[in-house]
Structures are given as C-alpha cells and as structure tokens.
C-alpha cells in the first residue's frame, strides 16, 4: 500500500485524519513499536518486511 504523506481521510462525521503522516511516522518508527501494535497494523494489511 502506498499512500502519499499529504493524504487526508475525511470520516463520515466530518473529522479529518492525516493518514499519510500516520503511516509515514509508523513506518519510520516501526522498530520502536510493540508487538501488539505491529500485529494490529499487520491485521490491517500493513506489513513492512
């Protein structure tokens, strides 16, 4: 999955989530993520092997 850093998702309630920033930060900090967080991201289809 490739998402540009500037990508913003608009939720049904009108709020916005900066998904691109979240994914970029998560990827760069993956060595510091706990096993639970890595498993949750993998369950969503985000594997950075």
mmCIF entry with sequence, helices, sheets and N, C-alpha, C, O atoms, coordinates in Angstrom:
data_MODEL
# 
_entry.id   MODEL 
# 
_entity.id                         1 
_entity.type                       polymer 
_entity.pdbx_number_of_molecules   1 
# 
_entity_poly.entity_id                      1 
_entity_poly.type                           'polypeptide(L)' 
_entity_poly.nstd_linkage                   no 
_entity_poly.nstd_monomer                   no 
_entity_poly.pdbx_seq_one_letter_code       
;(UNK)(UNK)(UNK)(UNK)(UNK)(UNK)(UNK)(UNK)(UNK)(UNK)(UNK)(UNK)(UNK)(UNK)(UNK)(UNK)
(UNK)(UNK)(UNK)(UNK)(UNK)(UNK)(UNK)(UNK)(UNK)(UNK)(UNK)(UNK)(UNK)(UNK)(UNK)(UNK)
(UNK)(UNK)(UNK)(UNK)(UNK)(UNK)(UNK)(UNK)(UNK)(UNK)(UNK)(UNK)(UNK)(UNK)(UNK)(UNK)
(UNK)
;
_entity_poly.pdbx_seq_one_letter_code_can   XXXXXXXXXXXXXXXXXXXXXXXXXXXXXXXXXXXXXXXXXXXXXXXXX 
_entity_poly.pdbx_strand_id                 A 
# 
loop_
_entity_poly_seq.entity_id 
_entity_poly_seq.num 
_entity_poly_seq.mon_id 
_entity_poly_seq.hetero 
1 1  UNK n 
1 2  UNK n 
1 3  UNK n 
1 4  UNK n 
1 5  UNK n 
1 6  UNK n 
1 7  UNK n 
1 8  UNK n 
1 9  UNK n 
1 10 UNK n 
1 11 UNK n 
1 12 UNK n 
1 13 UNK n 
1 14 UNK n 
1 15 UNK n 
1 16 UNK n 
1 17 UNK n 
1 18 UNK n 
1 19 UNK n 
1 20 UNK n 
1 21 UNK n 
1 22 UNK n 
1 23 UNK n 
1 24 UNK n 
1 25 UNK n 
1 26 UNK n 
1 27 UNK n 
1 28 UNK n 
1 29 UNK n 
1 30 UNK n 
1 31 UNK n 
1 32 UNK n 
1 33 UNK n 
1 34 UNK n 
1 35 UNK n 
1 36 UNK n 
1 37 UNK n 
1 38 UNK n 
1 39 UNK n 
1 40 UNK n 
1 41 UNK n 
1 42 UNK n 
1 43 UNK n 
1 44 UNK n 
1 45 UNK n 
1 46 UNK n 
1 47 UNK n 
1 48 UNK n 
1 49 UNK n 
# 
_struct_asym.id          A 
_struct_asym.entity_id   1 
# 
loop_
_struct_conf.conf_type_id 
_struct_conf.id 
_struct_conf.pdbx_PDB_helix_id 
_struct_conf.beg_label_comp_id 
_struct_conf.beg_label_asym_id 
_struct_conf.beg_label_seq_id 
_struct_conf.pdbx_beg_PDB_ins_code 
_struct_conf.end_label_comp_id 
_struct_conf.end_label_asym_id 
_struct_conf.end_label_seq_id 
_struct_conf.pdbx_end_PDB_ins_code 
_struct_conf.beg_auth_comp_id 
_struct_conf.beg_auth_asym_id 
_struct_conf.beg_auth_seq_id 
_struct_conf.end_auth_comp_id 
_struct_conf.end_auth_asym_id 
_struct_conf.end_auth_seq_id 
_struct_conf.pdbx_PDB_helix_class 
_struct_conf.details 
_struct_conf.pdbx_PDB_helix_length 
HELX_P HELX_P1 AA1 UNK A 19 ? UNK A 28 ? UNK A 19 UNK A 28 1 ? 10 
HELX_P HELX_P2 AA2 UNK A 30 ? UNK A 32 ? UNK A 30 UNK A 32 5 ? 3  
HELX_P HELX_P3 AA3 UNK A 35 ? UNK A 43 ? UNK A 35 UNK A 43 1 ? 9  
# 
_struct_conf_type.id          HELX_P 
_struct_conf_type.criteria    ? 
_struct_conf_type.reference   ? 
# 
_struct_sheet.id               AA1 
_struct_sheet.type             ? 
_struct_sheet.number_strands   2 
_struct_sheet.details          ? 
# 
_struct_sheet_order.sheet_id     AA1 
_struct_sheet_order.range_id_1   1 
_struct_sheet_order.range_id_2   2 
_struct_sheet_order.offset       ? 
_struct_sheet_order.sense        anti-parallel 
# 
loop_
_struct_sheet_range.sheet_id 
_struct_sheet_range.id 
_struct_sheet_range.beg_label_comp_id 
_struct_sheet_range.beg_label_asym_id 
_struct_sheet_range.beg_label_seq_id 
_struct_sheet_range.pdbx_beg_PDB_ins_code 
_struct_sheet_range.end_label_comp_id 
_struct_sheet_range.end_label_asym_id 
_struct_sheet_range.end_label_seq_id 
_struct_sheet_range.pdbx_end_PDB_ins_code 
_struct_sheet_range.beg_auth_comp_id 
_struct_sheet_range.beg_auth_asym_id 
_struct_sheet_range.beg_auth_seq_id 
_struct_sheet_range.end_auth_comp_id 
_struct_sheet_range.end_auth_asym_id 
_struct_sheet_range.end_auth_seq_id 
AA1 1 UNK A 9  ? UNK A 10 ? UNK A 9  UNK A 10 
AA1 2 UNK A 16 ? UNK A 17 ? UNK A 16 UNK A 17 
# 
loop_
_atom_site.group_PDB 
_atom_site.id 
_atom_site.type_symbol 
_atom_site.label_atom_id 
_atom_site.label_alt_id 
_atom_site.label_comp_id 
_atom_site.label_asym_id 
_atom_site.label_entity_id 
_atom_site.label_seq_id 
_atom_site.pdbx_PDB_ins_code 
_atom_site.Cartn_x 
_atom_site.Cartn_y 
_atom_site.Cartn_z 
_atom_site.occupancy 
_atom_site.B_iso_or_equiv 
_atom_site.pdbx_formal_charge 
_atom_site.auth_seq_id 
_atom_site.auth_comp_id 
_atom_site.auth_asym_id 
_atom_site.auth_atom_id 
_atom_site.pdbx_PDB_model_num 
ATOM 1   N N  . UNK A 1 1  ? 0.850   -1.177 0.000  1.00 0.00 ? 1  UNK A N  1 
ATOM 2   C CA . UNK A 1 1  ? 0.000   0.000  0.000  1.00 0.00 ? 1  UNK A CA 1 
ATOM 3   C C  . UNK A 1 1  ? 0.894   1.239  0.000  1.00 0.00 ? 1  UNK A C  1 
ATOM 4   O O  . UNK A 1 1  ? 1.780   1.372  0.845  1.00 0.00 ? 1  UNK A O  1 
ATOM 5   N N  . UNK A 1 2  ? 0.664   2.125  -0.931 1.00 0.00 ? 2  UNK A N  1 
ATOM 6   C CA . UNK A 1 2  ? 1.406   3.372  -0.986 1.00 0.00 ? 2  UNK A CA 1 
ATOM 7   C C  . UNK A 1 2  ? 0.432   4.527  -0.811 1.00 0.00 ? 2  UNK A C  1 
ATOM 8   O O  . UNK A 1 2  ? -0.514  4.689  -1.581 1.00 0.00 ? 2  UNK A O  1 
ATOM 9   N N  . UNK A 1 3  ? 0.683   5.314  0.208  1.00 0.00 ? 3  UNK A N  1 
ATOM 10  C CA . UNK A 1 3  ? -0.160  6.477  0.493  1.00 0.00 ? 3  UNK A CA 1 
ATOM 11  C C  . UNK A 1 3  ? 0.762   7.693  0.574  1.00 0.00 ? 3  UNK A C  1 
ATOM 12  O O  . UNK A 1 3  ? 1.729   7.675  1.336  1.00 0.00 ? 3  UNK A O  1 
ATOM 13  N N  . UNK A 1 4  ? 0.483   8.744  -0.192 1.00 0.00 ? 4  UNK A N  1 
ATOM 14  C CA . UNK A 1 4  ? 1.317   9.948  -0.108 1.00 0.00 ? 4  UNK A CA 1 
ATOM 15  C C  . UNK A 1 4  ? 1.259   10.562 1.289  1.00 0.00 ? 4  UNK A C  1 
ATOM 16  O O  . UNK A 1 4  ? 0.227   10.493 1.956  1.00 0.00 ? 4  UNK A O  1 
ATOM 17  N N  . UNK A 1 5  ? 2.354   11.154 1.728  1.00 0.00 ? 5  UNK A N  1 
ATOM 18  C CA . UNK A 1 5  ? 2.418   11.733 3.072  1.00 0.00 ? 5  UNK A CA 1 
ATOM 19  C C  . UNK A 1 5  ? 1.324   12.780 3.307  1.00 0.00 ? 5  UNK A C  1 
ATOM 20  O O  . UNK A 1 5  ? 0.859   12.928 4.437  1.00 0.00 ? 5  UNK A O  1 
ATOM 21  N N  . UNK A 1 6  ? 0.911   13.494 2.286  1.00 0.00 ? 6  UNK A N  1 
ATOM 22  C CA . UNK A 1 6  ? -0.094  14.547 2.435  1.00 0.00 ? 6  UNK A CA 1 
ATOM 23  C C  . UNK A 1 6  ? -1.535  14.055 2.379  1.00 0.00 ? 6  UNK A C  1 
ATOM 24  O O  . UNK A 1 6  ? -2.456  14.870 2.415  1.00 0.00 ? 6  UNK A O  1 
ATOM 25  N N  . UNK A 1 7  ? -1.759  12.731 2.291  1.00 0.00 ? 7  UNK A N  1 
ATOM 26  C CA . UNK A 1 7  ? -3.111  12.189 2.169  1.00 0.00 ? 7  UNK A CA 1 
ATOM 27  C C  . UNK A 1 7  ? -3.911  12.398 3.453  1.00 0.00 ? 7  UNK A C  1 
ATOM 28  O O  . UNK A 1 7  ? -3.427  12.132 4.553  1.00 0.00 ? 7  UNK A O  1 
ATOM 29  N N  . UNK A 1 8  ? -5.153  12.881 3.290  1.00 0.00 ? 8  UNK A N  1 
ATOM 30  C CA . UNK A 1 8  ? -6.052  13.108 4.426  1.00 0.00 ? 8  UNK A CA 1 
ATOM 31  C C  . UNK A 1 8  ? -7.346  12.360 4.159  1.00 0.00 ? 8  UNK A C  1 
ATOM 32  O O  . UNK A 1 8  ? -7.936  12.503 3.088  1.00 0.00 ? 8  UNK A O  1 
ATOM 33  N N  . UNK A 1 9  ? -7.793  11.565 5.120  1.00 0.00 ? 9  UNK A N  1 
ATOM 34  C CA . UNK A 1 9  ? -9.070  10.862 5.035  1.00 0.00 ? 9  UNK A CA 1 
ATOM 35  C C  . UNK A 1 9  ? -10.120 11.683 5.761  1.00 0.00 ? 9  UNK A C  1 
ATOM 36  O O  . UNK A 1 9  ? -9.885  12.158 6.872  1.00 0.00 ? 9  UNK A O  1 
ATOM 37  N N  . UNK A 1 10 ? -11.283 11.854 5.133  1.00 0.00 ? 10 UNK A N  1 
ATOM 38  C CA . UNK A 1 10 ? -12.403 12.542 5.780  1.00 0.00 ? 10 UNK A CA 1 
ATOM 39  C C  . UNK A 1 10 ? -13.374 11.469 6.252  1.00 0.00 ? 10 UNK A C  1 
ATOM 40  O O  . UNK A 1 10 ? -13.878 10.682 5.451  1.00 0.00 ? 10 UNK A O  1 
ATOM 41  N N  . UNK A 1 11 ? -13.633 11.440 7.558  1.00 0.00 ? 11 UNK A N  1 
ATOM 42  C CA . UNK A 1 11 ? -14.516 10.453 8.148  1.00 0.00 ? 11 UNK A CA 1 
ATOM 43  C C  . UNK A 1 11 ? -15.975 10.868 7.984  1.00 0.00 ? 11 UNK A C  1 
ATOM 44  O O  . UNK A 1 11 ? -16.258 12.036 7.720  1.00 0.00 ? 11 UNK A O  1 
ATOM 45  N N  . UNK A 1 12 ? -16.911 9.914  8.140  1.00 0.00 ? 12 UNK A N  1 
ATOM 46  C CA . UNK A 1 12 ? -18.332 10.234 7.968  1.00 0.00 ? 12 UNK A CA 1 
ATOM 47  C C  . UNK A 1 12 ? -18.836 11.370 8.867  1.00 0.00 ? 12 UNK A C  1 
ATOM 48  O O  . UNK A 1 12 ? -19.782 12.070 8.504  1.00 0.00 ? 12 UNK A O  1 
ATOM 49  N N  . UNK A 1 13 ? -18.217 11.555 10.023 1.00 0.00 ? 13 UNK A N  1 
ATOM 50  C CA . UNK A 1 13 ? -18.663 12.631 10.925 1.00 0.00 ? 13 UNK A CA 1 
ATOM 51  C C  . UNK A 1 13 ? -18.065 13.991 10.547 1.00 0.00 ? 13 UNK A C  1 
ATOM 52  O O  . UNK A 1 13 ? -18.326 14.994 11.212 1.00 0.00 ? 13 UNK A O  1 
ATOM 53  N N  . UNK A 1 14 ? -17.263 14.019 9.477  1.00 0.00 ? 14 UNK A N  1 
ATOM 54  C CA . UNK A 1 14 ? -16.675 15.268 9.008  1.00 0.00 ? 14 UNK A CA 1 
ATOM 55  C C  . UNK A 1 14 ? -15.277 15.538 9.526  1.00 0.00 ? 14 UNK A C  1 
ATOM 56  O O  . UNK A 1 14 ? -14.614 16.461 9.053  1.00 0.00 ? 14 UNK A O  1 
ATOM 57  N N  . UNK A 1 15 ? -14.813 14.751 10.491 1.00 0.00 ? 15 UNK A N  1 
ATOM 58  C CA . UNK A 1 15 ? -13.464 14.959 11.005 1.00 0.00 ? 15 UNK A CA 1 
ATOM 59  C C  . UNK A 1 15 ? -12.445 14.419 10.002 1.00 0.00 ? 15 UNK A C  1 
ATOM 60  O O  . UNK A 1 15 ? -12.772 13.587 9.156  1.00 0.00 ? 15 UNK A O  1 
ATOM 61  N N  . UNK A 1 16 ? -11.218 14.900 10.109 1.00 0.00 ? 16 UNK A N  1 
ATOM 62  C CA . UNK A 1 16 ? -10.167 14.507 9.183  1.00 0.00 ? 16 UNK A CA 1 
ATOM 63  C C  . UNK A 1 16 ? -9.045  13.786 9.916  1.00 0.00 ? 16 UNK A C  1 
ATOM 64  O O  . UNK A 1 16 ? -8.706  14.123 11.050 1.00 0.00 ? 16 UNK A O  1 
ATOM 65  N N  . UNK A 1 17 ? -8.477  12.789 9.250  1.00 0.00 ? 17 UNK A N  1 
ATOM 66  C CA . UNK A 1 17 ? -7.352  12.030 9.784  1.00 0.00 ? 17 UNK A CA 1 
ATOM 67  C C  . UNK A 1 17 ? -6.220  12.132 8.776  1.00 0.00 ? 17 UNK A C  1 
ATOM 68  O O  . UNK A 1 17 ? -6.407  11.833 7.596  1.00 0.00 ? 17 UNK A O  1 
ATOM 69  N N  . UNK A 1 18 ? -5.062  12.548 9.228  1.00 0.00 ? 18 UNK A N  1 
ATOM 70  C CA . UNK A 1 18 ? -3.890  12.668 8.358  1.00 0.00 ? 18 UNK A CA 1 
ATOM 71  C C  . UNK A 1 18 ? -3.236  11.296 8.228  1.00 0.00 ? 18 UNK A C  1 
ATOM 72  O O  . UNK A 1 18 ? -2.236  10.997 8.881  1.00 0.00 ? 18 UNK A O  1 
ATOM 73  N N  . UNK A 1 19 ? -3.830  10.474 7.368  1.00 0.00 ? 19 UNK A N  1 
ATOM 74  C CA . UNK A 1 19 ? -3.396  9.093  7.220  1.00 0.00 ? 19 UNK A CA 1 
ATOM 75  C C  . UNK A 1 19 ? -1.977  8.985  6.688  1.00 0.00 ? 19 UNK A C  1 
ATOM 76  O O  . UNK A 1 19 ? -1.213  8.132  7.140  1.00 0.00 ? 19 UNK A O  1 
ATOM 77  N N  . UNK A 1 20 ? -1.615  9.828  5.746  1.00 0.00 ? 20 UNK A N  1 
ATOM 78  C CA . UNK A 1 20 ? -0.268  9.779  5.174  1.00 0.00 ? 20 UNK A CA 1 
ATOM 79  C C  . UNK A 1 20 ? 0.807   10.027 6.209  1.00 0.00 ? 20 UNK A C  1 
ATOM 80  O O  . UNK A 1 20 ? 1.828   9.340  6.227  1.00 0.00 ? 20 UNK A O  1 
ATOM 81  N N  . UNK A 1 21 ? 0.585   10.999 7.068  1.00 0.00 ? 21 UNK A N  1 
ATOM 82  C CA . UNK A 1 21 ? 1.551   11.312 8.126  1.00 0.00 ? 21 UNK A CA 1 
ATOM 83  C C  . UNK A 1 21 ? 1.635   10.150 9.116  1.00 0.00 ? 21 UNK A C  1 
ATOM 84  O O  . UNK A 1 21 ? 2.726   9.766  9.536  1.00 0.00 ? 21 UNK A O  1 
ATOM 85  N N  . UNK A 1 22 ? 0.483   9.594  9.487  1.00 0.00 ? 22 UNK A N  1 
ATOM 86  C CA . UNK A 1 22 ? 0.459   8.473  10.422 1.00 0.00 ? 22 UNK A CA 1 
ATOM 87  C C  . UNK A 1 22 ? 1.251   7.290  9.876  1.00 0.00 ? 22 UNK A C  1 
ATOM 88  O O  . UNK A 1 22 ? 2.072   6.705  10.584 1.00 0.00 ? 22 UNK A O  1 
ATOM 89  N N  . UNK A 1 23 ? 1.002   6.939  8.610  1.00 0.00 ? 23 UNK A N  1 
ATOM 90  C CA . UNK A 1 23 ? 1.695   5.791  8.027  1.00 0.00 ? 23 UNK A CA 1 
ATOM 91  C C  . UNK A 1 23 ? 3.191   6.045  7.895  1.00 0.00 ? 23 UNK A C  1 
ATOM 92  O O  . UNK A 1 23 ? 4.001   5.156  8.161  1.00 0.00 ? 23 UNK A O  1 
ATOM 93  N N  . UNK A 1 24 ? 3.555   7.249  7.488  1.00 0.00 ? 24 UNK A N  1 
ATOM 94  C CA . UNK A 1 24 ? 4.969   7.593  7.358  1.00 0.00 ? 24 UNK A CA 1 
ATOM 95  C C  . UNK A 1 24 ? 5.681   7.517  8.708  1.00 0.00 ? 24 UNK A C  1 
ATOM 96  O O  . UNK A 1 24 ? 6.774   6.961  8.810  1.00 0.00 ? 24 UNK A O  1 
ATOM 97  N N  . UNK A 1 25 ? 5.058   8.076  9.734  1.00 0.00 ? 25 UNK A N  1 
ATOM 98  C CA . UNK A 1 25 ? 5.650   8.035  11.069 1.00 0.00 ? 25 UNK A CA 1 
ATOM 99  C C  . UNK A 1 25 ? 5.727   6.608  11.599 1.00 0.00 ? 25 UNK A C  1 
ATOM 100 O O  . UNK A 1 25 ? 6.735   6.217  12.188 1.00 0.00 ? 25 UNK A O  1 
ATOM 101 N N  . UNK A 1 26 ? 4.675   5.837  11.395 1.00 0.00 ? 26 UNK A N  1 
ATOM 102 C CA . UNK A 1 26 ? 4.661   4.446  11.873 1.00 0.00 ? 26 UNK A CA 1 
ATOM 103 C C  . UNK A 1 26 ? 5.763   3.638  11.199 1.00 0.00 ? 26 UNK A C  1 
ATOM 104 O O  . UNK A 1 26 ? 6.453   2.850  11.846 1.00 0.00 ? 26 UNK A O  1 
ATOM 105 N N  . UNK A 1 27 ? 5.919   3.841  9.891  1.00 0.00 ? 27 UNK A N  1 
ATOM 106 C CA . UNK A 1 27 ? 6.945   3.096  9.161  1.00 0.00 ? 27 UNK A CA 1 
ATOM 107 C C  . UNK A 1 27 ? 8.342   3.467  9.641  1.00 0.00 ? 27 UNK A C  1 
ATOM 108 O O  . UNK A 1 27 ? 9.187   2.591  9.825  1.00 0.00 ? 27 UNK A O  1 
ATOM 109 N N  . UNK A 1 28 ? 8.592   4.752  9.845  1.00 0.00 ? 28 UNK A N  1 
ATOM 110 C CA . UNK A 1 28 ? 9.932   5.167  10.265 1.00 0.00 ? 28 UNK A CA 1 
ATOM 111 C C  . UNK A 1 28 ? 10.233  4.783  11.709 1.00 0.00 ? 28 UNK A C  1 
ATOM 112 O O  . UNK A 1 28 ? 11.398  4.685  12.093 1.00 0.00 ? 28 UNK A O  1 
ATOM 113 N N  . UNK A 1 29 ? 9.201   4.567  12.507 1.00 0.00 ? 29 UNK A N  1 
ATOM 114 C CA . UNK A 1 29 ? 9.391   4.218  13.923 1.00 0.00 ? 29 UNK A CA 1 
ATOM 115 C C  . UNK A 1 29 ? 9.029   2.769  14.229 1.00 0.00 ? 29 UNK A C  1 
ATOM 116 O O  . UNK A 1 29 ? 8.860   2.413  15.396 1.00 0.00 ? 29 UNK A O  1 
ATOM 117 N N  . UNK A 1 30 ? 8.908   1.931  13.206 1.00 0.00 ? 30 UNK A N  1 
ATOM 118 C CA . UNK A 1 30 ? 8.427   0.566  13.419 1.00 0.00 ? 30 UNK A CA 1 
ATOM 119 C C  . UNK A 1 30 ? 9.311   -0.242 14.359 1.00 0.00 ? 30 UNK A C  1 
ATOM 120 O O  . UNK A 1 30 ? 8.819   -1.153 15.024 1.00 0.00 ? 30 UNK A O  1 
ATOM 121 N N  . UNK A 1 31 ? 10.600  0.066  14.432 1.00 0.00 ? 31 UNK A N  1 
ATOM 122 C CA . UNK A 1 31 ? 11.496  -0.665 15.327 1.00 0.00 ? 31 UNK A CA 1 
ATOM 123 C C  . UNK A 1 31 ? 11.123  -0.427 16.795 1.00 0.00 ? 31 UNK A C  1 
ATOM 124 O O  . UNK A 1 31 ? 11.442  -1.246 17.657 1.00 0.00 ? 31 UNK A O  1 
ATOM 125 N N  . UNK A 1 32 ? 10.453  0.685  17.076 1.00 0.00 ? 32 UNK A N  1 
ATOM 126 C CA . UNK A 1 32 ? 10.085  1.022  18.445 1.00 0.00 ? 32 UNK A CA 1 
ATOM 127 C C  . UNK A 1 32 ? 8.666   0.593  18.796 1.00 0.00 ? 32 UNK A C  1 
ATOM 128 O O  . UNK A 1 32 ? 8.266   0.691  19.956 1.00 0.00 ? 32 UNK A O  1 
ATOM 129 N N  . UNK A 1 33 ? 7.886   0.114  17.804 1.00 0.00 ? 33 UNK A N  1 
ATOM 130 C CA . UNK A 1 33 ? 6.509   -0.286 18.069 1.00 0.00 ? 33 UNK A CA 1 
ATOM 131 C C  . UNK A 1 33 ? 6.475   -1.607 18.830 1.00 0.00 ? 33 UNK A C  1 
ATOM 132 O O  . UNK A 1 33 ? 7.336   -2.465 18.642 1.00 0.00 ? 33 UNK A O  1 
ATOM 133 N N  . UNK A 1 34 ? 5.477   -1.758 19.685 1.00 0.00 ? 34 UNK A N  1 
ATOM 134 C CA . UNK A 1 34 ? 5.324   -3.007 20.427 1.00 0.00 ? 34 UNK A CA 1 
ATOM 135 C C  . UNK A 1 34 ? 4.798   -4.091 19.493 1.00 0.00 ? 34 UNK A C  1 
ATOM 136 O O  . UNK A 1 34 ? 4.270   -3.800 18.419 1.00 0.00 ? 34 UNK A O  1 
ATOM 137 N N  . UNK A 1 35 ? 4.946   -5.329 19.910 1.00 0.00 ? 35 UNK A N  1 
ATOM 138 C CA . UNK A 1 35 ? 4.469   -6.461 19.113 1.00 0.00 ? 35 UNK A CA 1 
ATOM 139 C C  . UNK A 1 35 ? 2.965   -6.362 18.883 1.00 0.00 ? 35 UNK A C  1 
ATOM 140 O O  . UNK A 1 35 ? 2.480   -6.718 17.809 1.00 0.00 ? 35 UNK A O  1 
ATOM 141 N N  . UNK A 1 36 ? 2.215   -5.877 19.888 1.00 0.00 ? 36 UNK A N  1 
ATOM 142 C CA . UNK A 1 36 ? 0.764   -5.724 19.751 1.00 0.00 ? 36 UNK A CA 1 
ATOM 143 C C  . UNK A 1 36 ? 0.415   -4.715 18.657 1.00 0.00 ? 36 UNK A C  1 
ATOM 144 O O  . UNK A 1 36 ? -0.482  -4.953 17.848 1.00 0.00 ? 36 UNK A O  1 
ATOM 145 N N  . UNK A 1 37 ? 1.120   -3.598 18.638 1.00 0.00 ? 37 UNK A N  1 
ATOM 146 C CA . UNK A 1 37 ? 0.851   -2.572 17.626 1.00 0.00 ? 37 UNK A CA 1 
ATOM 147 C C  . UNK A 1 37 ? 1.244   -3.058 16.234 1.00 0.00 ? 37 UNK A C  1 
ATOM 148 O O  . UNK A 1 37 ? 0.530   -2.802 15.264 1.00 0.00 ? 37 UNK A O  1 
ATOM 149 N N  . UNK A 1 38 ? 2.370   -3.758 16.128 1.00 0.00 ? 38 UNK A N  1 
ATOM 150 C CA . UNK A 1 38 ? 2.771   -4.316 14.843 1.00 0.00 ? 38 UNK A CA 1 
ATOM 151 C C  . UNK A 1 38 ? 1.750   -5.336 14.352 1.00 0.00 ? 38 UNK A C  1 
ATOM 152 O O  . UNK A 1 38 ? 1.433   -5.381 13.164 1.00 0.00 ? 38 UNK A O  1 
ATOM 153 N N  . UNK A 1 39 ? 1.236   -6.156 15.270 1.00 0.00 ? 39 UNK A N  1 
ATOM 154 C CA . UNK A 1 39 ? 0.224   -7.160 14.897 1.00 0.00 ? 39 UNK A CA 1 
ATOM 155 C C  . UNK A 1 39 ? -1.064  -6.481 14.446 1.00 0.00 ? 39 UNK A C  1 
ATOM 156 O O  . UNK A 1 39 ? -1.697  -6.932 13.491 1.00 0.00 ? 39 UNK A O  1 
ATOM 157 N N  . UNK A 1 40 ? -1.461  -5.398 15.125 1.00 0.00 ? 40 UNK A N  1 
ATOM 158 C CA . UNK A 1 40 ? -2.674  -4.671 14.739 1.00 0.00 ? 40 UNK A CA 1 
ATOM 159 C C  . UNK A 1 40 ? -2.516  -4.050 13.351 1.00 0.00 ? 40 UNK A C  1 
ATOM 160 O O  . UNK A 1 40 ? -3.443  -4.096 12.542 1.00 0.00 ? 40 UNK A O  1 
ATOM 161 N N  . UNK A 1 41 ? -1.350  -3.473 13.073 1.00 0.00 ? 41 UNK A N  1 
ATOM 162 C CA . UNK A 1 41 ? -1.099  -2.894 11.753 1.00 0.00 ? 41 UNK A CA 1 
ATOM 163 C C  . UNK A 1 41 ? -1.049  -3.995 10.687 1.00 0.00 ? 41 UNK A C  1 
ATOM 164 O O  . UNK A 1 41 ? -1.545  -3.797 9.578  1.00 0.00 ? 41 UNK A O  1 
ATOM 165 N N  . UNK A 1 42 ? -0.465  -5.134 11.005 1.00 0.00 ? 42 UNK A N  1 
ATOM 166 C CA . UNK A 1 42 ? -0.411  -6.253 10.055 1.00 0.00 ? 42 UNK A CA 1 
ATOM 167 C C  . UNK A 1 42 ? -1.825  -6.746 9.760  1.00 0.00 ? 42 UNK A C  1 
ATOM 168 O O  . UNK A 1 42 ? -2.125  -7.108 8.623  1.00 0.00 ? 42 UNK A O  1 
ATOM 169 N N  . UNK A 1 43 ? -2.695  -6.766 10.769 1.00 0.00 ? 43 UNK A N  1 
ATOM 170 C CA . UNK A 1 43 ? -4.085  -7.205 10.564 1.00 0.00 ? 43 UNK A CA 1 
ATOM 171 C C  . UNK A 1 43 ? -4.824  -6.263 9.610  1.00 0.00 ? 43 UNK A C  1 
ATOM 172 O O  . UNK A 1 43 ? -5.783  -6.665 8.951  1.00 0.00 ? 43 UNK A O  1 
ATOM 173 N N  . UNK A 1 44 ? -4.376  -5.025 9.541  1.00 0.00 ? 44 UNK A N  1 
ATOM 174 C CA . UNK A 1 44 ? -4.964  -4.050 8.624  1.00 0.00 ? 44 UNK A CA 1 
ATOM 175 C C  . UNK A 1 44 ? -4.328  -4.119 7.231  1.00 0.00 ? 44 UNK A C  1 
ATOM 176 O O  . UNK A 1 44 ? -4.745  -3.411 6.314  1.00 0.00 ? 44 UNK A O  1 
ATOM 177 N N  . UNK A 1 45 ? -3.321  -4.976 7.087  1.00 0.00 ? 45 UNK A N  1 
ATOM 178 C CA . UNK A 1 45 ? -2.672  -5.147 5.792  1.00 0.00 ? 45 UNK A CA 1 
ATOM 179 C C  . UNK A 1 45 ? -1.398  -4.344 5.632  1.00 0.00 ? 45 UNK A C  1 
ATOM 180 O O  . UNK A 1 45 ? -0.918  -4.180 4.511  1.00 0.00 ? 45 UNK A O  1 
ATOM 181 N N  . UNK A 1 46 ? -0.838  -3.841 6.714  1.00 0.00 ? 46 UNK A N  1 
ATOM 182 C CA . UNK A 1 46 ? 0.381   -3.042 6.651  1.00 0.00 ? 46 UNK A CA 1 
ATOM 183 C C  . UNK A 1 46 ? 1.578   -3.867 7.125  1.00 0.00 ? 46 UNK A C  1 
ATOM 184 O O  . UNK A 1 46 ? 1.874   -3.927 8.318  1.00 0.00 ? 46 UNK A O  1 
ATOM 185 N N  . UNK A 1 47 ? 2.246   -4.491 6.184  1.00 0.00 ? 47 UNK A N  1 
ATOM 186 C CA . UNK A 1 47 ? 3.437   -5.286 6.507  1.00 0.00 ? 47 UNK A CA 1 
ATOM 187 C C  . UNK A 1 47 ? 4.639   -4.626 5.860  1.00 0.00 ? 47 UNK A C  1 
ATOM 188 O O  . UNK A 1 47 ? 4.630   -4.388 4.652  1.00 0.00 ? 47 UNK A O  1 
ATOM 189 N N  . UNK A 1 48 ? 5.672   -4.326 6.631  1.00 0.00 ? 48 UNK A N  1 
ATOM 190 C CA . UNK A 1 48 ? 6.870   -3.666 6.130  1.00 0.00 ? 48 UNK A CA 1 
ATOM 191 C C  . UNK A 1 48 ? 8.072   -4.557 6.277  1.00 0.00 ? 48 UNK A C  1 
ATOM 192 O O  . UNK A 1 48 ? 9.082   -4.145 6.849  1.00 0.00 ? 48 UNK A O  1 
ATOM 193 N N  . UNK A 1 49 ? 7.989   -5.759 5.780  1.00 0.00 ? 49 UNK A N  1 
ATOM 194 C CA . UNK A 1 49 ? 9.094   -6.703 5.904  1.00 0.00 ? 49 UNK A CA 1 
ATOM 195 C C  . UNK A 1 49 ? 10.155  -6.420 4.895  1.00 0.00 ? 49 UNK A C  1 
ATOM 196 O O  . UNK A 1 49 ? 11.168  -7.118 4.851  1.00 0.00 ? 49 UNK A O  1 
# 
